[in-house]
Amino acid sequence: MSSNLKKLKSNFSDKKLFDLALTHKSASKKNNERLEFLGDAIINFYVTQKLYENYADFSGRKVNTIKG
């Protein structure tokens, strides 16, 4: 998952926590439901950032529609 850090161009101090946050609960014996919120927020931020960069001429409402 560390390739995701490079894509985000971010420096997380705890890479294991980052990986756990983006790991589906069925892939790990550890229950990471608490971190699901964090993983969702990171993905949401990344998608929002890319839409903002790639659709600069679109209104906020239109970009939000694309995001779904």
mmCIF file of the N, C-alpha and C atoms, coordinates in Angstrom:
data_MODEL
# 
_entry.id   MODEL 
# 
loop_
_atom_site.group_PDB 
_atom_site.id 
_atom_site.type_symbol 
_atom_site.label_atom_id 
_atom_site.label_alt_id 
_atom_site.label_comp_id 
_atom_site.label_asym_id 
_atom_site.label_entity_id 
_atom_site.label_seq_id 
_atom_site.pdbx_PDB_ins_code 
_atom_site.Cartn_x 
_atom_site.Cartn_y 
_atom_site.Cartn_z 
_atom_site.occupancy 
_atom_site.B_iso_or_equiv 
_atom_site.pdbx_formal_charge 
_atom_site.auth_seq_id 
_atom_site.auth_comp_id 
_atom_site.auth_asym_id 
_atom_site.auth_atom_id 
_atom_site.pdbx_PDB_model_num 
ATOM 1   N N  . MET A 1 1  ? 0.805   -1.205  0.000   1.00 0.00 ? 1  MET A N  1 
ATOM 2   C CA . MET A 1 1  ? 0.000   0.000   0.000   1.00 0.00 ? 1  MET A CA 1 
ATOM 3   C C  . MET A 1 1  ? 0.847   1.267   0.000   1.00 0.00 ? 1  MET A C  1 
ATOM 4   N N  . SER A 1 2  ? 2.130   1.151   0.247   1.00 0.00 ? 2  SER A N  1 
ATOM 5   C CA . SER A 1 2  ? 2.952   2.359   0.309   1.00 0.00 ? 2  SER A CA 1 
ATOM 6   C C  . SER A 1 2  ? 2.976   3.101   -1.017  1.00 0.00 ? 2  SER A C  1 
ATOM 7   N N  . SER A 1 3  ? 2.641   2.436   -2.124  1.00 0.00 ? 3  SER A N  1 
ATOM 8   C CA . SER A 1 3  ? 2.551   3.140   -3.401  1.00 0.00 ? 3  SER A CA 1 
ATOM 9   C C  . SER A 1 3  ? 1.423   4.164   -3.361  1.00 0.00 ? 3  SER A C  1 
ATOM 10  N N  . ASN A 1 4  ? 0.408   3.914   -2.524  1.00 0.00 ? 4  ASN A N  1 
ATOM 11  C CA . ASN A 1 4  ? -0.670  4.890   -2.362  1.00 0.00 ? 4  ASN A CA 1 
ATOM 12  C C  . ASN A 1 4  ? -0.154  6.177   -1.734  1.00 0.00 ? 4  ASN A C  1 
ATOM 13  N N  . LEU A 1 5  ? 0.808   6.063   -0.844  1.00 0.00 ? 5  LEU A N  1 
ATOM 14  C CA . LEU A 1 5  ? 1.395   7.260   -0.240  1.00 0.00 ? 5  LEU A CA 1 
ATOM 15  C C  . LEU A 1 5  ? 2.067   8.109   -1.298  1.00 0.00 ? 5  LEU A C  1 
ATOM 16  N N  . LYS A 1 6  ? 2.758   7.470   -2.225  1.00 0.00 ? 6  LYS A N  1 
ATOM 17  C CA . LYS A 1 6  ? 3.426   8.212   -3.294  1.00 0.00 ? 6  LYS A CA 1 
ATOM 18  C C  . LYS A 1 6  ? 2.404   8.907   -4.175  1.00 0.00 ? 6  LYS A C  1 
ATOM 19  N N  . LYS A 1 7  ? 1.307   8.229   -4.489  1.00 0.00 ? 7  LYS A N  1 
ATOM 20  C CA . LYS A 1 7  ? 0.257   8.820   -5.315  1.00 0.00 ? 7  LYS A CA 1 
ATOM 21  C C  . LYS A 1 7  ? -0.363  10.029  -4.632  1.00 0.00 ? 7  LYS A C  1 
ATOM 22  N N  . LEU A 1 8  ? -0.520  9.952   -3.331  1.00 0.00 ? 8  LEU A N  1 
ATOM 23  C CA . LEU A 1 8  ? -1.105  11.061  -2.583  1.00 0.00 ? 8  LEU A CA 1 
ATOM 24  C C  . LEU A 1 8  ? -0.112  12.191  -2.360  1.00 0.00 ? 8  LEU A C  1 
ATOM 25  N N  . LYS A 1 9  ? 1.152   11.918  -2.585  1.00 0.00 ? 9  LYS A N  1 
ATOM 26  C CA . LYS A 1 9  ? 2.226   12.890  -2.349  1.00 0.00 ? 9  LYS A CA 1 
ATOM 27  C C  . LYS A 1 9  ? 2.149   13.436  -0.924  1.00 0.00 ? 9  LYS A C  1 
ATOM 28  N N  . SER A 1 10 ? 1.898   12.536  -0.008  1.00 0.00 ? 10 SER A N  1 
ATOM 29  C CA . SER A 1 10 ? 1.787   12.909  1.398   1.00 0.00 ? 10 SER A CA 1 
ATOM 30  C C  . SER A 1 10 ? 2.769   12.100  2.219   1.00 0.00 ? 10 SER A C  1 
ATOM 31  N N  . ASN A 1 11 ? 3.117   12.636  3.363   1.00 0.00 ? 11 ASN A N  1 
ATOM 32  C CA . ASN A 1 11 ? 4.039   11.959  4.251   1.00 0.00 ? 11 ASN A CA 1 
ATOM 33  C C  . ASN A 1 11 ? 3.313   11.638  5.554   1.00 0.00 ? 11 ASN A C  1 
ATOM 34  N N  . PHE A 1 12 ? 2.908   10.390  5.701   1.00 0.00 ? 12 PHE A N  1 
ATOM 35  C CA . PHE A 1 12 ? 2.248   9.956   6.925   1.00 0.00 ? 12 PHE A CA 1 
ATOM 36  C C  . PHE A 1 12 ? 3.300   9.412   7.873   1.00 0.00 ? 12 PHE A C  1 
ATOM 37  N N  . SER A 1 13 ? 3.220   9.799   9.120   1.00 0.00 ? 13 SER A N  1 
ATOM 38  C CA . SER A 1 13 ? 4.242   9.367   10.077  1.00 0.00 ? 13 SER A CA 1 
ATOM 39  C C  . SER A 1 13 ? 4.114   7.887   10.429  1.00 0.00 ? 13 SER A C  1 
ATOM 40  N N  . ASP A 1 14 ? 2.914   7.338   10.359  1.00 0.00 ? 14 ASP A N  1 
ATOM 41  C CA . ASP A 1 14 ? 2.706   5.934   10.705  1.00 0.00 ? 14 ASP A CA 1 
ATOM 42  C C  . ASP A 1 14 ? 2.170   5.190   9.485   1.00 0.00 ? 14 ASP A C  1 
ATOM 43  N N  . LYS A 1 15 ? 3.075   4.657   8.682   1.00 0.00 ? 15 LYS A N  1 
ATOM 44  C CA . LYS A 1 15 ? 2.702   3.984   7.441   1.00 0.00 ? 15 LYS A CA 1 
ATOM 45  C C  . LYS A 1 15 ? 1.884   2.715   7.689   1.00 0.00 ? 15 LYS A C  1 
ATOM 46  N N  . LYS A 1 16 ? 2.122   2.034   8.811   1.00 0.00 ? 16 LYS A N  1 
ATOM 47  C CA . LYS A 1 16 ? 1.338   0.838   9.136   1.00 0.00 ? 16 LYS A CA 1 
ATOM 48  C C  . LYS A 1 16 ? -0.118  1.210   9.409   1.00 0.00 ? 16 LYS A C  1 
ATOM 49  N N  . LEU A 1 17 ? -0.324  2.322   10.078  1.00 0.00 ? 17 LEU A N  1 
ATOM 50  C CA . LEU A 1 17 ? -1.675  2.791   10.347  1.00 0.00 ? 17 LEU A CA 1 
ATOM 51  C C  . LEU A 1 17 ? -2.372  3.166   9.039   1.00 0.00 ? 17 LEU A C  1 
ATOM 52  N N  . PHE A 1 18 ? -1.652  3.811   8.137   1.00 0.00 ? 18 PHE A N  1 
ATOM 53  C CA . PHE A 1 18 ? -2.193  4.160   6.820   1.00 0.00 ? 18 PHE A CA 1 
ATOM 54  C C  . PHE A 1 18 ? -2.622  2.899   6.070   1.00 0.00 ? 18 PHE A C  1 
ATOM 55  N N  . ASP A 1 19 ? -1.754  1.893   6.044   1.00 0.00 ? 19 ASP A N  1 
ATOM 56  C CA . ASP A 1 19 ? -2.075  0.635   5.369   1.00 0.00 ? 19 ASP A CA 1 
ATOM 57  C C  . ASP A 1 19 ? -3.295  -0.034  5.994   1.00 0.00 ? 19 ASP A C  1 
ATOM 58  N N  . LEU A 1 20 ? -3.357  -0.045  7.317   1.00 0.00 ? 20 LEU A N  1 
ATOM 59  C CA . LEU A 1 20 ? -4.485  -0.657  8.008   1.00 0.00 ? 20 LEU A CA 1 
ATOM 60  C C  . LEU A 1 20 ? -5.782  0.076   7.683   1.00 0.00 ? 20 LEU A C  1 
ATOM 61  N N  . ALA A 1 21 ? -5.707  1.386   7.590   1.00 0.00 ? 21 ALA A N  1 
ATOM 62  C CA . ALA A 1 21 ? -6.894  2.185   7.290   1.00 0.00 ? 21 ALA A CA 1 
ATOM 63  C C  . ALA A 1 21 ? -7.450  1.877   5.908   1.00 0.00 ? 21 ALA A C  1 
ATOM 64  N N  . LEU A 1 22 ? -6.592  1.487   4.981   1.00 0.00 ? 22 LEU A N  1 
ATOM 65  C CA . LEU A 1 22 ? -7.036  1.195   3.620   1.00 0.00 ? 22 LEU A CA 1 
ATOM 66  C C  . LEU A 1 22 ? -7.204  -0.296  3.349   1.00 0.00 ? 22 LEU A C  1 
ATOM 67  N N  . THR A 1 23 ? -7.104  -1.127  4.380   1.00 0.00 ? 23 THR A N  1 
ATOM 68  C CA . THR A 1 23 ? -7.250  -2.572  4.223   1.00 0.00 ? 23 THR A CA 1 
ATOM 69  C C  . THR A 1 23 ? -8.678  -2.985  4.557   1.00 0.00 ? 23 THR A C  1 
ATOM 70  N N  . HIS A 1 24 ? -9.305  -3.713  3.660   1.00 0.00 ? 24 HIS A N  1 
ATOM 71  C CA . HIS A 1 24 ? -10.674 -4.182  3.902   1.00 0.00 ? 24 HIS A CA 1 
ATOM 72  C C  . HIS A 1 24 ? -10.676 -5.148  5.080   1.00 0.00 ? 24 HIS A C  1 
ATOM 73  N N  . LYS A 1 25 ? -11.726 -5.104  5.877   1.00 0.00 ? 25 LYS A N  1 
ATOM 74  C CA . LYS A 1 25 ? -11.771 -5.914  7.098   1.00 0.00 ? 25 LYS A CA 1 
ATOM 75  C C  . LYS A 1 25 ? -11.695 -7.409  6.826   1.00 0.00 ? 25 LYS A C  1 
ATOM 76  N N  . SER A 1 26 ? -12.105 -7.847  5.641   1.00 0.00 ? 26 SER A N  1 
ATOM 77  C CA . SER A 1 26 ? -12.036 -9.276  5.338   1.00 0.00 ? 26 SER A CA 1 
ATOM 78  C C  . SER A 1 26 ? -10.614 -9.730  5.016   1.00 0.00 ? 26 SER A C  1 
ATOM 79  N N  . ALA A 1 27 ? -9.709  -8.787  4.785   1.00 0.00 ? 27 ALA A N  1 
ATOM 80  C CA . ALA A 1 27 ? -8.330  -9.127  4.437   1.00 0.00 ? 27 ALA A CA 1 
ATOM 81  C C  . ALA A 1 27 ? -7.427  -9.236  5.655   1.00 0.00 ? 27 ALA A C  1 
ATOM 82  N N  . SER A 1 28 ? -7.936  -8.921  6.818   1.00 0.00 ? 28 SER A N  1 
ATOM 83  C CA . SER A 1 28 ? -7.108  -8.901  8.017   1.00 0.00 ? 28 SER A CA 1 
ATOM 84  C C  . SER A 1 28 ? -7.869  -9.501  9.192   1.00 0.00 ? 28 SER A C  1 
ATOM 85  N N  . LYS A 1 29 ? -7.147  -10.189 10.050  1.00 0.00 ? 29 LYS A N  1 
ATOM 86  C CA . LYS A 1 29 ? -7.777  -10.721 11.263  1.00 0.00 ? 29 LYS A CA 1 
ATOM 87  C C  . LYS A 1 29 ? -8.039  -9.606  12.267  1.00 0.00 ? 29 LYS A C  1 
ATOM 88  N N  . LYS A 1 30 ? -7.273  -8.534  12.165  1.00 0.00 ? 30 LYS A N  1 
ATOM 89  C CA . LYS A 1 30 ? -7.482  -7.390  13.039  1.00 0.00 ? 30 LYS A CA 1 
ATOM 90  C C  . LYS A 1 30 ? -8.749  -6.666  12.599  1.00 0.00 ? 30 LYS A C  1 
ATOM 91  N N  . ASN A 1 31 ? -9.553  -6.281  13.542  1.00 0.00 ? 31 ASN A N  1 
ATOM 92  C CA . ASN A 1 31 ? -10.759 -5.542  13.220  1.00 0.00 ? 31 ASN A CA 1 
ATOM 93  C C  . ASN A 1 31 ? -10.393 -4.076  13.011  1.00 0.00 ? 31 ASN A C  1 
ATOM 94  N N  . ASN A 1 32 ? -10.528 -3.628  11.787  1.00 0.00 ? 32 ASN A N  1 
ATOM 95  C CA . ASN A 1 32 ? -10.131 -2.260  11.469  1.00 0.00 ? 32 ASN A CA 1 
ATOM 96  C C  . ASN A 1 32 ? -11.326 -1.380  11.115  1.00 0.00 ? 32 ASN A C  1 
ATOM 97  N N  . GLU A 1 33 ? -12.513 -1.765  11.577  1.00 0.00 ? 33 GLU A N  1 
ATOM 98  C CA . GLU A 1 33 ? -13.693 -0.966  11.273  1.00 0.00 ? 33 GLU A CA 1 
ATOM 99  C C  . GLU A 1 33 ? -13.552 0.466   11.774  1.00 0.00 ? 33 GLU A C  1 
ATOM 100 N N  . ARG A 1 34 ? -12.893 0.633   12.873  1.00 0.00 ? 34 ARG A N  1 
ATOM 101 C CA . ARG A 1 34 ? -12.702 1.979   13.420  1.00 0.00 ? 34 ARG A CA 1 
ATOM 102 C C  . ARG A 1 34 ? -11.904 2.852   12.456  1.00 0.00 ? 34 ARG A C  1 
ATOM 103 N N  . LEU A 1 35 ? -10.973 2.216   11.734  1.00 0.00 ? 35 LEU A N  1 
ATOM 104 C CA . LEU A 1 35 ? -10.143 2.971   10.796  1.00 0.00 ? 35 LEU A CA 1 
ATOM 105 C C  . LEU A 1 35 ? -10.782 3.111   9.417   1.00 0.00 ? 35 LEU A C  1 
ATOM 106 N N  . GLU A 1 36 ? -11.894 2.449   9.205   1.00 0.00 ? 36 GLU A N  1 
ATOM 107 C CA . GLU A 1 36 ? -12.580 2.556   7.915   1.00 0.00 ? 36 GLU A CA 1 
ATOM 108 C C  . GLU A 1 36 ? -12.930 4.013   7.622   1.00 0.00 ? 36 GLU A C  1 
ATOM 109 N N  . PHE A 1 37 ? -13.353 4.717   8.650   1.00 0.00 ? 37 PHE A N  1 
ATOM 110 C CA . PHE A 1 37 ? -13.680 6.129   8.507   1.00 0.00 ? 37 PHE A CA 1 
ATOM 111 C C  . PHE A 1 37 ? -12.479 6.918   7.996   1.00 0.00 ? 37 PHE A C  1 
ATOM 112 N N  . LEU A 1 38 ? -11.313 6.654   8.560   1.00 0.00 ? 38 LEU A N  1 
ATOM 113 C CA . LEU A 1 38 ? -10.096 7.346   8.145   1.00 0.00 ? 38 LEU A CA 1 
ATOM 114 C C  . LEU A 1 38 ? -9.751  7.018   6.694   1.00 0.00 ? 38 LEU A C  1 
ATOM 115 N N  . GLY A 1 39 ? -9.810  5.749   6.332   1.00 0.00 ? 39 GLY A N  1 
ATOM 116 C CA . GLY A 1 39 ? -9.516  5.342   4.958   1.00 0.00 ? 39 GLY A CA 1 
ATOM 117 C C  . GLY A 1 39 ? -10.471 5.982   3.968   1.00 0.00 ? 39 GLY A C  1 
ATOM 118 N N  . ASP A 1 40 ? -11.753 6.006   4.316   1.00 0.00 ? 40 ASP A N  1 
ATOM 119 C CA . ASP A 1 40 ? -12.742 6.639   3.447   1.00 0.00 ? 40 ASP A CA 1 
ATOM 120 C C  . ASP A 1 40 ? -12.451 8.126   3.272   1.00 0.00 ? 40 ASP A C  1 
ATOM 121 N N  . ALA A 1 41 ? -12.048 8.773   4.348   1.00 0.00 ? 41 ALA A N  1 
ATOM 122 C CA . ALA A 1 41 ? -11.741 10.201  4.279   1.00 0.00 ? 41 ALA A CA 1 
ATOM 123 C C  . ALA A 1 41 ? -10.532 10.466  3.388   1.00 0.00 ? 41 ALA A C  1 
ATOM 124 N N  . ILE A 1 42 ? -9.526  9.609   3.467   1.00 0.00 ? 42 ILE A N  1 
ATOM 125 C CA . ILE A 1 42 ? -8.330  9.771   2.635   1.00 0.00 ? 42 ILE A CA 1 
ATOM 126 C C  . ILE A 1 42 ? -8.688  9.602   1.163   1.00 0.00 ? 42 ILE A C  1 
ATOM 127 N N  . ILE A 1 43 ? -9.459  8.567   0.862   1.00 0.00 ? 43 ILE A N  1 
ATOM 128 C CA . ILE A 1 43 ? -9.862  8.331   -0.524  1.00 0.00 ? 43 ILE A CA 1 
ATOM 129 C C  . ILE A 1 43 ? -10.736 9.475   -1.021  1.00 0.00 ? 43 ILE A C  1 
ATOM 130 N N  . ASN A 1 44 ? -11.658 9.930   -0.191  1.00 0.00 ? 44 ASN A N  1 
ATOM 131 C CA . ASN A 1 44 ? -12.524 11.045  -0.555  1.00 0.00 ? 44 ASN A CA 1 
ATOM 132 C C  . ASN A 1 44 ? -11.705 12.302  -0.851  1.00 0.00 ? 44 ASN A C  1 
ATOM 133 N N  . PHE A 1 45 ? -10.705 12.564  -0.023  1.00 0.00 ? 45 PHE A N  1 
ATOM 134 C CA . PHE A 1 45 ? -9.836  13.715  -0.244  1.00 0.00 ? 45 PHE A CA 1 
ATOM 135 C C  . PHE A 1 45 ? -9.102  13.597  -1.578  1.00 0.00 ? 45 PHE A C  1 
ATOM 136 N N  . TYR A 1 46 ? -8.558  12.431  -1.857  1.00 0.00 ? 46 TYR A N  1 
ATOM 137 C CA . TYR A 1 46 ? -7.799  12.212  -3.090  1.00 0.00 ? 46 TYR A CA 1 
ATOM 138 C C  . TYR A 1 46 ? -8.694  12.409  -4.320  1.00 0.00 ? 46 TYR A C  1 
ATOM 139 N N  . VAL A 1 47 ? -9.882  11.829  -4.304  1.00 0.00 ? 47 VAL A N  1 
ATOM 140 C CA . VAL A 1 47 ? -10.812 11.972  -5.429  1.00 0.00 ? 47 VAL A CA 1 
ATOM 141 C C  . VAL A 1 47 ? -11.211 13.433  -5.597  1.00 0.00 ? 47 VAL A C  1 
ATOM 142 N N  . THR A 1 48 ? -11.521 14.095  -4.504  1.00 0.00 ? 48 THR A N  1 
ATOM 143 C CA . THR A 1 48 ? -11.906 15.498  -4.550  1.00 0.00 ? 48 THR A CA 1 
ATOM 144 C C  . THR A 1 48 ? -10.788 16.359  -5.114  1.00 0.00 ? 48 THR A C  1 
ATOM 145 N N  . GLN A 1 49 ? -9.564  16.106  -4.683  1.00 0.00 ? 49 GLN A N  1 
ATOM 146 C CA . GLN A 1 49 ? -8.419  16.867  -5.173  1.00 0.00 ? 49 GLN A CA 1 
ATOM 147 C C  . GLN A 1 49 ? -8.250  16.683  -6.679  1.00 0.00 ? 49 GLN A C  1 
ATOM 148 N N  . LYS A 1 50 ? -8.349  15.446  -7.163  1.00 0.00 ? 50 LYS A N  1 
ATOM 149 C CA . LYS A 1 50 ? -8.188  15.177  -8.594  1.00 0.00 ? 50 LYS A CA 1 
ATOM 150 C C  . LYS A 1 50 ? -9.304  15.823  -9.408  1.00 0.00 ? 50 LYS A C  1 
ATOM 151 N N  . LEU A 1 51 ? -10.527 15.756  -8.927  1.00 0.00 ? 51 LEU A N  1 
ATOM 152 C CA . LEU A 1 51 ? -11.631 16.407  -9.630  1.00 0.00 ? 51 LEU A CA 1 
ATOM 153 C C  . LEU A 1 51 ? -11.428 17.916  -9.677  1.00 0.00 ? 51 LEU A C  1 
ATOM 154 N N  . TYR A 1 52 ? -10.993 18.488  -8.582  1.00 0.00 ? 52 TYR A N  1 
ATOM 155 C CA . TYR A 1 52 ? -10.739 19.926  -8.519  1.00 0.00 ? 52 TYR A CA 1 
ATOM 156 C C  . TYR A 1 52 ? -9.664  20.332  -9.524  1.00 0.00 ? 52 TYR A C  1 
ATOM 157 N N  . GLU A 1 53 ? -8.608  19.534  -9.622  1.00 0.00 ? 53 GLU A N  1 
ATOM 158 C CA . GLU A 1 53 ? -7.519  19.831  -10.547 1.00 0.00 ? 53 GLU A CA 1 
ATOM 159 C C  . GLU A 1 53 ? -7.936  19.635  -12.007 1.00 0.00 ? 53 GLU A C  1 
ATOM 160 N N  . ASN A 1 54 ? -8.681  18.577  -12.293 1.00 0.00 ? 54 ASN A N  1 
ATOM 161 C CA . ASN A 1 54 ? -8.993  18.220  -13.677 1.00 0.00 ? 54 ASN A CA 1 
ATOM 162 C C  . ASN A 1 54 ? -10.229 18.906  -14.245 1.00 0.00 ? 54 ASN A C  1 
ATOM 163 N N  . TYR A 1 55 ? -11.064 19.451  -13.396 1.00 0.00 ? 55 TYR A N  1 
ATOM 164 C CA . TYR A 1 55 ? -12.289 20.102  -13.852 1.00 0.00 ? 55 TYR A CA 1 
ATOM 165 C C  . TYR A 1 55 ? -12.376 21.522  -13.293 1.00 0.00 ? 55 TYR A C  1 
ATOM 166 N N  . ALA A 1 56 ? -11.334 22.288  -13.502 1.00 0.00 ? 56 ALA A N  1 
ATOM 167 C CA . ALA A 1 56 ? -11.243 23.636  -12.939 1.00 0.00 ? 56 ALA A CA 1 
ATOM 168 C C  . ALA A 1 56 ? -12.337 24.564  -13.465 1.00 0.00 ? 56 ALA A C  1 
ATOM 169 N N  . ASP A 1 57 ? -12.833 24.309  -14.668 1.00 0.00 ? 57 ASP A N  1 
ATOM 170 C CA . ASP A 1 57 ? -13.854 25.179  -15.258 1.00 0.00 ? 57 ASP A CA 1 
ATOM 171 C C  . ASP A 1 57 ? -15.276 24.820  -14.825 1.00 0.00 ? 57 ASP A C  1 
ATOM 172 N N  . PHE A 1 58 ? -15.447 23.718  -14.133 1.00 0.00 ? 58 PHE A N  1 
ATOM 173 C CA . PHE A 1 58 ? -16.777 23.268  -13.727 1.00 0.00 ? 58 PHE A CA 1 
ATOM 174 C C  . PHE A 1 58 ? -17.187 23.935  -12.416 1.00 0.00 ? 58 PHE A C  1 
ATOM 175 N N  . SER A 1 59 ? -18.488 24.113  -12.255 1.00 0.00 ? 59 SER A N  1 
ATOM 176 C CA . SER A 1 59 ? -18.998 24.646  -10.989 1.00 0.00 ? 59 SER A CA 1 
ATOM 177 C C  . SER A 1 59 ? -18.874 23.578  -9.902  1.00 0.00 ? 59 SER A C  1 
ATOM 178 N N  . GLY A 1 60 ? -18.945 24.010  -8.673  1.00 0.00 ? 60 GLY A N  1 
ATOM 179 C CA . GLY A 1 60 ? -18.880 23.074  -7.554  1.00 0.00 ? 60 GLY A CA 1 
ATOM 180 C C  . GLY A 1 60 ? -19.986 22.035  -7.618  1.00 0.00 ? 60 GLY A C  1 
ATOM 181 N N  . ARG A 1 61 ? -21.166 22.464  -8.024  1.00 0.00 ? 61 ARG A N  1 
ATOM 182 C CA . ARG A 1 61 ? -22.302 21.542  -8.125  1.00 0.00 ? 61 ARG A CA 1 
ATOM 183 C C  . ARG A 1 61 ? -22.039 20.470  -9.183  1.00 0.00 ? 61 ARG A C  1 
ATOM 184 N N  . LYS A 1 62 ? -21.470 20.883  -10.326 1.00 0.00 ? 62 LYS A N  1 
ATOM 185 C CA . LYS A 1 62 ? -21.205 19.926  -11.404 1.00 0.00 ? 62 LYS A CA 1 
ATOM 186 C C  . LYS A 1 62 ? -20.119 18.928  -10.993 1.00 0.00 ? 62 LYS A C  1 
ATOM 187 N N  . VAL A 1 63 ? -19.082 19.411  -10.338 1.00 0.00 ? 63 VAL A N  1 
ATOM 188 C CA . VAL A 1 63 ? -18.015 18.518  -9.870  1.00 0.00 ? 63 VAL A CA 1 
ATOM 189 C C  . VAL A 1 63 ? -18.573 17.548  -8.832  1.00 0.00 ? 63 VAL A C  1 
ATOM 190 N N  . ASN A 1 64 ? -19.441 18.036  -7.974  1.00 0.00 ? 64 ASN A N  1 
ATOM 191 C CA . ASN A 1 64 ? -20.054 17.182  -6.961  1.00 0.00 ? 64 ASN A CA 1 
ATOM 192 C C  . ASN A 1 64 ? -20.919 16.097  -7.607  1.00 0.00 ? 64 ASN A C  1 
ATOM 193 N N  . THR A 1 65 ? -21.581 16.434  -8.712  1.00 0.00 ? 65 THR A N  1 
ATOM 194 C CA . THR A 1 65 ? -22.383 15.456  -9.444  1.00 0.00 ? 65 THR A CA 1 
ATOM 195 C C  . THR A 1 65 ? -21.492 14.374  -10.039 1.00 0.00 ? 65 THR A C  1 
ATOM 196 N N  . ILE A 1 66 ? -20.347 14.767  -10.587 1.00 0.00 ? 66 ILE A N  1 
ATOM 197 C CA . ILE A 1 66 ? -19.401 13.807  -11.155 1.00 0.00 ? 66 ILE A CA 1 
ATOM 198 C C  . ILE A 1 66 ? -18.901 12.872  -10.064 1.00 0.00 ? 66 ILE A C  1 
ATOM 199 N N  . LYS A 1 67 ? -18.600 13.443  -8.913  1.00 0.00 ? 67 LYS A N  1 
ATOM 200 C CA . LYS A 1 67 ? -18.071 12.661  -7.798  1.00 0.00 ? 67 LYS A CA 1 
ATOM 201 C C  . LYS A 1 67 ? -19.075 11.612  -7.337  1.00 0.00 ? 67 LYS A C  1 
ATOM 202 N N  . GLY A 1 68 ? -20.347 11.952  -7.409  1.00 0.00 ? 68 GLY A N  1 
ATOM 203 C CA . GLY A 1 68 ? -21.401 10.992  -7.054  1.00 0.00 ? 68 GLY A CA 1 
ATOM 204 C C  . GLY A 1 68 ? -21.601 10.927  -5.628  1.00 0.00 ? 68 GLY A C  1 
# 
